[in-house]
Amino acid sequence: MNFIEVISFDFDGTLANTAPAMEKAVTILIKNISSLTNISYKELYKYFIAISEDLSRKGNYSRHMWIRKTLEHFNVSIRDSEITKLVREYWEIIIENTRLYTDAMEILAWLKKKGYIIAILTNTDGSYGIKRKRIAKVFPKDFFDTIVVAGDDAEKPKPHVEAFYMLTKTLNVEPEKIMHVGDDYLSDVVGGLKAGVIPVLISREGKLSNVAKNTIVIRSLRELLMYL
């Protein structure tokens, strides 16, 4: 696709292998909540995961809200200052333990060398500035031509088209000249199609369901080169 000028990437699950860090952070978070409330770890963990998945699907990524909803379910409460402390510790663990996938820097460096504009287009973490702080932890300053955090910079998170349009306006590039790579079918592929960009779904584990037949699917970032 010689007409492509921009390659944008989601962050978590696409460039960064965040799952182990998040699992560690959630484990410690739930243990701390359990000690504060005397509710069993198993019960708290099960409900917290369920409510976090439900709220994420609705575009609510606020860990404060996830914790509050969990506490409400068990009809208990803790001070707001304690919740703020729990959330701060949660993000500190994730920031310190996030690692890039082994192919990330290799492919990004290749794209830069070939003259492509590279960008990050990712969703908010529910607390303003956290996602940029996490990106800055693993990438050099000004490594990307631009970064758009949907839900922080743009009001609504993906799959809403607002952030995609912000990207096109910032870079002054038509949507059809942008290829967007992400690991979430709804946010990255469906949202990308609505905005007129060329979406690519990365599924590193190859677990796919309800994906349109004409979707470009790759198992690693190295496979992206076949479509450029």
C-alpha positions in Angstrom: 0.0 0.0 0.0 2.3 2.7 -1.3 -0.2 5.4 -0.5 0.1 5.0 3.2 1.9 7.9 4.9 1.0 7.4 8.6 1.1 4.3 10.8 -0.7 4.8 14.2 -0.6 2.3 17.0 -2.6 1.5 20.0 -0.4 1.1 23.1 -1.5 -1.7 25.5 -1.5 -5.1 23.8 -0.1 -3.7 20.6 3.3 -2.0 21.4 3.4 -2.8 25.2 2.9 -6.2 26.8 1.0 -4.8 29.8 -1.0 -7.8 30.8 1.6 -9.2 33.4 2.0 -5.7 34.9 -1.8 -5.2 35.2 -2.3 -8.7 36.7 0.3 -7.9 39.3 -1.2 -4.5 40.1 -4.8 -6.0 40.3 -3.6 -8.7 42.7 -2.0 -6.3 45.1 -4.9 -3.9 44.8 -7.5 -6.6 45.7 -5.3 -7.8 48.6 -5.2 -4.3 49.9 -9.0 -3.8 49.6 -9.6 -7.2 51.2 -7.5 -6.2 54.2 -9.4 -2.9 54.5 -12.9 -4.4 54.3 -12.5 -8.0 55.5 -14.1 -9.3 52.3 -12.5 -12.4 50.9 -9.9 -11.9 48.1 -11.6 -14.4 45.9 -15.0 -12.6 46.0 -13.5 -9.2 45.5 -11.3 -10.3 42.6 -14.1 -12.0 40.8 -16.4 -9.0 41.0 -13.7 -6.4 40.3 -12.7 -8.2 37.1 -16.3 -8.4 36.0 -17.1 -4.8 36.7 -13.9 -3.6 35.1 -14.7 -5.5 31.9 -18.3 -4.1 31.9 -17.2 -0.5 32.4 -14.4 -0.8 29.9 -16.9 -1.9 27.3 -18.8 1.3 28.1 -15.7 3.5 27.8 -15.2 4.0 31.5 -11.6 3.3 32.4 -11.5 5.1 35.8 -9.9 2.8 38.4 -11.5 5.0 41.0 -14.9 4.1 39.6 -14.1 0.4 39.3 -13.1 0.3 43.0 -16.2 2.3 44.1 -18.6 0.0 42.1 -16.9 -3.0 43.6 -17.3 -1.6 47.1 -20.9 -0.7 46.5 -21.6 -4.2 45.4 -20.5 -5.5 48.8 -22.2 -2.6 50.6 -19.0 -1.3 52.1 -17.1 2.0 51.8 -13.7 3.4 52.4 -12.4 7.0 52.5 -11.9 8.7 49.1 -8.3 9.4 50.2 -7.8 5.7 50.7 -9.1 5.0 47.2 -6.8 7.6 45.7 -3.9 6.0 47.5 -4.9 2.5 46.2 -5.2 3.8 42.6 -1.8 5.6 42.8 -0.1 2.5 44.0 -1.8 0.5 41.3 -0.5 2.7 38.5 3.0 2.9 40.0 3.2 -0.9 39.8 2.0 -0.9 36.2 4.4 1.9 35.2 7.4 0.1 36.7 6.5 -3.3 35.2 5.4 -2.5 31.7 7.6 -3.8 29.0 7.5 -3.4 25.2 7.0 -6.4 23.0 10.2 -7.6 21.5 9.2 -6.6 17.9 8.0 -3.1 18.8 11.2 -1.0 18.7 12.5 -3.0 15.7 9.5 -2.3 13.6 9.1 1.3 14.7 12.7 2.0 13.9 12.3 0.5 10.4 9.2 2.6 9.8 10.9 5.8 10.8 13.9 4.9 8.6 11.6 4.4 5.6 10.1 7.8 6.2 6.7 6.9 7.6 5.0 9.2 10.1 4.4 7.2 13.3 1.9 8.0 15.9 0.2 6.6 19.0 -3.6 6.6 19.1 -4.7 5.0 22.3 -7.5 5.2 24.9 -7.3 7.0 28.2 -6.5 5.1 31.4 -9.4 6.9 33.1 -7.0 9.4 34.9 -5.8 12.3 32.9 -2.1 12.1 32.1 -1.5 8.5 33.2 -1.3 7.1 29.7 1.2 9.6 28.5 3.3 9.0 31.6 3.3 5.3 30.9 4.3 5.9 27.3 7.1 8.2 28.3 8.4 5.4 30.6 9.2 3.1 27.7 9.8 5.4 24.7 12.3 8.2 24.3 11.0 11.8 24.3 9.6 12.9 21.0 10.0 9.4 19.5 6.5 9.6 17.9 5.4 12.3 15.5 2.3 12.7 17.6 0.4 11.0 20.4 -3.4 11.2 20.7 -5.0 9.9 23.9 -8.7 9.4 23.3 -10.6 10.4 26.4 -7.9 12.8 27.4 -7.0 14.8 24.3 -10.3 13.9 22.6 -13.4 13.9 24.7 -14.5 10.3 23.9 -12.5 7.1 23.7 -12.3 4.8 20.7 -14.3 3.5 18.9 -15.7 7.0 18.7 -14.3 8.7 15.6 -13.3 11.9 17.3 -9.8 10.8 18.2 -9.2 9.5 14.7 -10.2 12.8 13.3 -8.0 14.6 15.7 -5.1 12.5 14.4 -5.8 13.4 10.8 -6.1 17.1 11.6 -3.0 17.2 13.7 -0.9 15.5 11.0 -2.8 17.1 8.1 -3.2 13.8 6.4 -6.3 12.3 4.8 -7.8 9.3 6.7 -7.3 6.9 3.8 -3.5 7.5 4.1 -3.4 6.3 7.7 -3.0 2.7 8.8 -4.0 2.1 12.4 -2.8 -1.0 14.3 -4.5 -2.2 17.4 -5.5 -5.3 19.4 -9.2 -4.4 20.1 -11.6 -5.2 17.3 -14.3 -2.8 18.4 -12.0 0.2 19.3 -9.4 -0.1 16.7 -11.0 -1.9 13.7 -14.7 -0.8 13.9 -13.7 2.7 15.1 -11.0 2.9 12.4 -13.4 1.9 9.6 -15.9 4.5 10.7 -13.2 7.2 10.6 -12.0 6.1 7.1 -8.6 4.9 8.1 -7.2 1.4 7.2 -7.4 -0.7 10.4 -5.1 -3.6 11.2 -6.0 -6.0 14.0 -3.0 -7.5 15.9 -3.8 -10.7 17.6 -0.6 -12.1 19.1 -2.3 -15.2 20.5 -4.4 -15.8 17.4 -7.7 -15.8 19.4 -10.3 -14.3 17.1 -14.1 -14.3 17.1 -16.7 -12.2 15.3 -14.2 -10.6 13.1 -15.2 -9.5 9.6 -13.6 -11.6 6.8 -12.0 -8.7 5.1 -10.2 -7.6 8.3 -6.4 -7.4 8.0 -5.1 -9.6 10.9 -1.5 -10.0 11.9 0.1 -12.1 14.7 3.2 -9.8 15.2 4.2 -6.3 14.2 6.7 -7.9 11.7 3.8 -9.1 9.7 2.7 -5.5 9.2 5.5 -5.0 6.7 3.6 -7.3 4.2 0.9 -4.7 3.9 3.1 -1.7 3.3 
